Amino acid sequence: MKLRMPMIPASFFGIVLGLVGLGDCWRAAHLAWGTSEAISSAVMTVAEVVWVVLLVLYVAKWVVRSDLALAEFHHPVQSCSIALLGVSTLLMAYLADGRSHALAVILLGVGTVGELIYGCIFTSRQWRGGNDTATITPAIYLPTVAANLVAAFSAAYLGYRVLAILLLGAGILSWLMIESQIGFRMAFTPALDPPLRPTVGILLAPPAVACEAYLFITGGTTGPPPNAFALGLAGYALFVFLVLVRHARWVSAQPFAVSYWAFSFGITSLAFDLILFHVRGMGGFLDWLSVAAFAVANVVIAVLAVGTVVQMMRRTLIPAPPMAFTPVAAAVTH
């Protein structure tokens, strides 16, 4: 079993986020332009299957090779991705509501409690100090920002508006605090190593997902035209998207790997926001912008999916497991 079972890293759960994001875009496209619901259903089904497979493999890693799982847990960069277990579970709660509301509520509870516990563990580890600035990457958004914003979206979708607002506040304020740390690290310290550069795709997710959560807090697909706050969040997301386009050649120094799925959730969430603006009555240039964003989201996910399948066929998909990390300061270990 140790030789045959793939020891997947937690970052692979990012594939689920991208697939659900694309399925969301097609759901919104059905409301906006009458596209087929079958495409959304098919994408969401693939996302659910991938989530189940990854969950089984990841739990098995803790059973079969707990040393590798613990090394990932204590690693200053790769430990961020463990939050994706909670995030993907929260998205499964959103998908489950169409079959069983009770199951959806259970998954929402498990995902929210899980992400809050891990977010507190991760944050307390950061607050003890002694961390190396070289380990600061956009991945540090995942345990607190991404987790709370997705929890806010799922809670709002399932009808728990007050809980959603609380989680939205936790996510947005965590985002604003961490944004300055990441900005300083990327501007005034040596550039990210090529293997870490795809993580910059995560920078697009906070404003796009915050906008998505806010839209569902304020009415979802049947609410009034988006207000200035929602438009402002989408505006910042569009700006970050343009910066990432400018950074494409710099990022591509890293050959294709599953880490490129870091771009998927932000891009699909931004497209979903713009399509939902159209559904909720916004017009003008946002109409053609929503179509363009929808097309970009489909192309990006298609490229990522093909690249992933090719790597699977070549048996180069699974990266080397993390080595045990020795903290810079002893305080981190206590």
C-alpha positions as CSV (number, residue, x, y, z in Angstrom):
1,M,0.0,0.0,0.0
2,K,2.8,2.4,0.8
3,L,4.2,1.9,-2.7
4,R,1.0,1.9,-4.7
5,M,-1.2,4.4,-3.0
6,P,-0.7,8.0,-4.3
7,M,0.3,10.3,-1.5
8,I,-1.6,13.3,-2.7
9,P,-1.0,16.7,-1.1
10,A,-3.9,18.7,0.3
11,S,-3.4,21.3,-2.5
12,F,-5.1,18.8,-4.9
13,F,-8.5,19.8,-3.3
14,G,-8.0,23.1,-5.3
15,I,-9.2,21.1,-8.3
16,V,-12.6,20.7,-6.7
17,L,-12.8,24.5,-6.2
18,G,-12.2,25.1,-9.8
19,L,-14.7,22.5,-11.0
20,V,-17.4,23.8,-8.7
21,G,-16.6,27.4,-9.8
22,L,-17.1,26.4,-13.5
23,G,-20.3,24.6,-12.6
24,D,-21.5,27.7,-10.9
25,C,-20.7,29.8,-14.0
26,W,-22.9,27.4,-16.1
27,R,-25.7,27.6,-13.6
28,A,-25.6,31.4,-13.8
29,A,-25.3,31.2,-17.6
30,H,-28.6,29.2,-17.7
31,L,-30.3,32.0,-15.8
32,A,-28.7,34.7,-17.9
33,W,-28.8,33.3,-21.4
34,G,-30.8,30.0,-21.2
35,T,-27.8,27.7,-21.7
36,S,-28.3,24.0,-21.0
37,E,-28.5,22.9,-17.4
38,A,-27.0,19.6,-18.3
39,I,-23.5,21.1,-18.6
40,S,-23.6,22.5,-15.1
41,S,-24.9,19.2,-13.7
42,A,-22.2,17.2,-15.5
43,V,-19.4,19.5,-14.2
44,M,-20.8,19.5,-10.6
45,T,-21.0,15.6,-10.7
46,V,-17.4,15.5,-11.8
47,A,-16.5,17.8,-8.9
48,E,-18.3,15.6,-6.4
49,V,-16.6,12.5,-7.7
50,V,-13.2,14.2,-7.5
51,W,-13.9,15.4,-4.0
52,V,-14.8,11.9,-2.8
53,V,-11.7,10.3,-4.4
54,L,-9.3,13.0,-3.0
55,L,-10.9,12.7,0.4
56,V,-10.4,9.0,0.6
57,L,-6.8,9.3,-0.6
58,Y,-6.0,12.1,1.8
59,V,-7.5,10.3,4.8
60,A,-5.6,7.1,3.7
61,K,-2.4,9.1,3.7
62,W,-2.8,9.9,7.4
63,V,-3.4,6.2,8.1
64,V,-0.7,4.7,5.8
65,R,2.0,7.5,5.9
66,S,1.3,9.7,8.9
67,D,4.9,10.9,8.7
68,L,4.2,12.5,5.3
69,A,0.9,14.0,6.5
70,L,2.5,15.5,9.6
71,A,5.4,16.9,7.5
72,E,2.8,18.7,5.4
73,F,0.9,19.9,8.5
74,H,4.0,21.5,9.9
75,H,5.4,22.9,6.6
76,P,5.0,26.7,6.5
77,V,3.7,26.8,2.9
78,Q,2.1,23.5,2.2
79,S,0.2,23.5,5.5
80,C,-1.9,26.4,4.1
81,S,-3.5,24.0,1.6
82,I,-4.9,21.8,4.3
83,A,-7.6,24.4,4.7
84,L,-8.9,23.3,1.3
85,L,-10.4,20.2,2.9
86,G,-12.8,22.5,4.8
87,V,-13.4,24.8,1.8
88,S,-14.2,21.9,-0.5
89,T,-16.5,20.4,2.1
90,L,-18.4,23.7,2.3
91,L,-18.8,23.6,-1.5
92,M,-20.2,20.1,-1.2
93,A,-22.8,21.4,1.2
94,Y,-23.8,23.9,-1.4
95,L,-24.1,21.1,-4.0
96,A,-25.9,18.7,-1.7
97,D,-28.8,21.1,-1.1
98,G,-30.4,20.0,-4.3
99,R,-30.7,16.4,-3.1
100,S,-31.0,16.7,0.7
101,H,-31.2,19.9,2.7
102,A,-30.4,18.0,5.9
103,L,-27.2,16.6,4.4
104,A,-26.3,20.1,3.2
105,V,-26.7,21.5,6.7
106,I,-24.6,18.7,8.1
107,L,-21.8,19.4,5.6
108,L,-22.1,23.1,6.3
109,G,-21.7,22.5,10.0
110,V,-18.7,20.1,9.5
111,G,-17.0,22.4,7.0
112,T,-17.5,25.6,9.0
113,V,-16.4,24.1,12.3
114,G,-13.4,22.4,10.6
115,E,-12.3,25.5,8.8
116,L,-12.6,27.6,12.0
117,I,-10.6,25.2,14.0
118,Y,-7.9,24.9,11.5
119,G,-7.9,28.7,10.9
120,C,-7.3,29.3,14.6
121,I,-4.5,26.7,14.7
122,F,-2.8,28.2,11.7
123,T,-3.2,31.8,12.9
124,S,-2.0,31.1,16.4
125,R,1.1,29.4,14.9
126,Q,1.7,32.6,12.8
127,W,1.2,34.9,15.8
128,R,3.9,33.2,17.8
129,G,6.5,34.8,15.5
130,G,9.8,33.6,14.3
131,N,8.6,32.9,10.8
132,D,10.7,33.3,7.7
133,T,9.4,35.9,5.3
134,A,10.4,33.7,2.4
135,T,7.6,31.3,3.4
136,I,4.9,34.1,2.9
137,T,3.0,33.3,-0.2
138,P,-0.6,34.0,-1.3
139,A,-1.4,30.5,0.0
140,I,-1.7,32.0,3.5
141,Y,-5.1,33.3,2.4
142,L,-6.5,29.8,2.4
143,P,-6.9,29.0,6.2
144,T,-8.7,32.2,7.1
145,V,-9.7,34.3,4.1
146,A,-10.8,31.6,1.6
147,A,-12.3,29.4,4.3
148,N,-14.4,32.1,5.9
149,L,-15.6,33.6,2.6
150,V,-16.7,30.2,1.1
151,A,-18.3,29.4,4.5
152,A,-20.2,32.7,4.2
153,F,-21.3,31.9,0.7
154,S,-22.5,28.4,1.6
155,A,-24.3,29.7,4.8
156,A,-26.1,32.4,2.8
157,Y,-27.1,30.0,0.1
158,L,-28.6,27.6,2.7
159,G,-30.5,30.4,4.4
160,Y,-28.3,31.2,7.4
161,R,-27.9,34.9,6.7
162,V,-26.6,36.1,10.1
163,L,-24.0,33.4,10.2
164,A,-23.0,34.3,6.7
165,I,-22.5,37.9,7.6
166,L,-20.3,37.0,10.6
167,L,-18.2,34.7,8.4
168,L,-18.0,37.4,5.7
169,G,-16.7,39.9,8.2
170,A,-14.1,37.4,9.4
171,G,-13.0,36.7,5.8
172,I,-12.8,40.2,4.6
173,L,-10.9,41.6,7.6
174,S,-8.5,38.7,7.5
175,W,-8.0,39.4,3.8
176,L,-7.2,43.1,4.4
177,M,-4.7,42.2,7.1
178,I,-2.9,39.5,5.1
179,E,-3.0,41.5,1.9
180,S,-0.4,43.9,3.3
181,Q,1.9,41.1,4.4
182,I,1.9,39.5,1.0
183,G,2.3,42.8,-0.8
184,F,5.3,43.7,1.3
185,R,6.9,40.2,0.9
186,M,6.5,40.2,-2.9
187,A,7.7,43.8,-3.3
188,F,10.7,44.0,-0.9
189,T,12.1,40.5,-0.6
190,P,13.6,38.1,-3.2
191,A,11.1,36.9,-5.9
192,L,9.1,33.8,-5.3
193,D,10.8,30.6,-6.5
194,P,9.3,29.3,-9.7
195,P,7.5,26.3,-8.0
196,L,5.7,28.8,-5.8
197,R,4.7,31.4,-8.5
198,P,1.4,29.7,-9.4
199,T,0.2,30.6,-5.9
200,V,-0.2,34.2,-7.1
201,G,-3.4,33.0,-8.7
202,I,-4.9,32.9,-5.3
203,L,-4.7,36.7,-5.1
204,L,-7.8,36.9,-7.4
205,A,-10.0,34.8,-5.1
206,P,-10.6,37.0,-2.1
207,P,-12.4,39.9,-3.8
208,A,-14.2,37.6,-6.2
209,V,-15.4,35.2,-3.6
210,A,-16.3,38.0,-1.1
211,C,-18.4,39.5,-3.9
212,E,-20.1,36.1,-4.5
213,A,-20.8,35.7,-0.8
214,Y,-22.2,39.2,-0.5
215,L,-24.4,38.7,-3.5
216,F,-26.0,35.7,-1.9
217,I,-26.4,37.5,1.5
218,T,-28.3,40.2,-0.4
219,G,-30.6,38.1,-2.4
220,G,-28.7,35.6,-4.5
221,T,-30.0,35.1,-8.0
222,T,-33.3,36.9,-7.3
223,G,-32.0,40.0,-5.5
224,P,-32.0,43.6,-6.6
225,P,-29.3,45.1,-8.8
226,P,-25.9,44.9,-7.0
227,N,-25.0,47.9,-4.9
228,A,-21.8,49.9,-4.8
229,F,-20.0,47.5,-2.4
230,A,-20.5,44.5,-4.7
231,L,-19.4,46.5,-7.7
232,G,-16.3,47.7,-5.8
233,L,-15.3,44.1,-4.9
234,A,-15.7,43.1,-8.5
235,G,-13.7,46.1,-9.7
236,Y,-10.8,45.1,-7.5
237,A,-11.0,41.5,-8.7
238,L,-10.9,42.8,-12.3
239,F,-7.8,44.9,-11.5
240,V,-6.1,41.9,-9.9
241,F,-7.0,39.8,-13.0
242,L,-5.3,42.3,-15.3
243,V,-2.2,42.3,-13.1
244,L,-2.1,38.5,-13.2
245,V,-2.3,38.6,-17.0
246,R,0.7,40.9,-17.0
247,H,2.5,38.4,-14.8
248,A,1.7,35.4,-17.0
249,R,5.2,35.1,-18.4
250,W,6.8,35.4,-15.0
251,V,4.5,32.7,-13.5
252,S,5.1,30.4,-16.5
253,A,8.7,29.8,-15.4
254,Q,7.2,27.0,-13.5
255,P,6.2,24.1,-15.8
256,F,2.6,22.9,-15.6
257,A,1.7,21.3,-12.3
258,V,-1.5,20.9,-10.3
259,S,-0.5,24.1,-8.5
260,Y,-1.8,26.1,-11.5
261,W,-5.3,25.2,-10.3
262,A,-4.7,28.1,-7.8
263,F,-6.0,30.4,-10.6
264,S,-9.2,28.4,-11.1
265,F,-11.4,29.5,-8.3
266,G,-10.7,33.2,-8.5
267,I,-11.3,33.3,-12.3
268,T,-14.5,31.2,-12.2
269,S,-15.8,33.2,-9.2
270,L,-15.2,36.5,-11.0
271,A,-17.0,35.2,-14.0
272,F,-19.9,34.1,-11.9
273,D,-20.1,37.5,-10.2
274,L,-20.3,39.3,-13.5
275,I,-22.9,36.9,-14.9
276,L,-25.0,37.3,-11.7
277,F,-24.8,41.1,-12.2
278,H,-26.5,40.6,-15.5
279,V,-29.1,38.2,-13.9
280,R,-29.9,40.8,-11.3
281,G,-30.5,43.6,-13.8
282,M,-27.2,45.3,-14.5
283,G,-26.7,46.3,-18.1
284,G,-24.3,48.3,-20.2
285,F,-20.8,47.2,-20.8
286,L,-21.1,44.6,-18.0
287,D,-23.2,42.5,-20.3
288,W,-20.3,41.9,-22.8
289,L,-17.8,41.8,-19.9
290,S,-19.8,38.9,-18.4
291,V,-19.7,37.0,-21.7
292,A,-16.0,37.5,-22.0
293,A,-15.4,36.4,-18.4
294,F,-17.5,33.3,-18.9
295,A,-15.4,32.4,-22.0
296,V,-12.1,33.0,-20.2
297,A,-13.3,30.8,-17.3
298,N,-14.1,27.9,-19.6
299,V,-10.8,28.1,-21.5
300,V,-8.8,28.3,-18.2
301,I,-10.5,25.2,-16.7
302,A,-10.2,23.3,-20.0
303,V,-6.5,24.0,-20.1
304,L,-6.0,23.0,-16.5
305,A,-8.1,19.8,-16.9
306,V,-6.2,18.7,-20.0
307,G,-2.9,19.5,-18.4
308,T,-3.9,17.4,-15.3
309,V,-5.0,14.5,-17.4
310,V,-1.8,14.5,-19.4
311,Q,0.3,14.5,-16.2
312,M,-1.8,11.6,-14.9
313,M,-1.1,9.6,-18.1
314,R,2.6,10.4,-17.8
315,R,2.5,9.5,-14.1
316,T,4.0,12.8,-13.1
317,L,1.0,14.3,-11.4
318,I,2.0,13.6,-7.8
319,P,4.8,15.9,-6.6
320,A,7.5,14.8,-4.2
321,P,6.3,14.8,-0.6
322,P,7.4,17.7,1.7
323,M,10.4,17.2,3.9
324,A,10.2,17.8,7.6
325,F,10.6,21.6,8.1
326,T,12.8,23.0,10.8
327,P,11.3,26.3,12.0
328,V,13.5,29.5,12.0
329,A,12.7,30.1,15.7
330,A,12.2,27.6,18.4
331,A,9.1,29.5,19.5
332,V,7.2,28.1,16.5
333,T,7.6,24.6,17.8
334,H,6.0,25.2,21.1
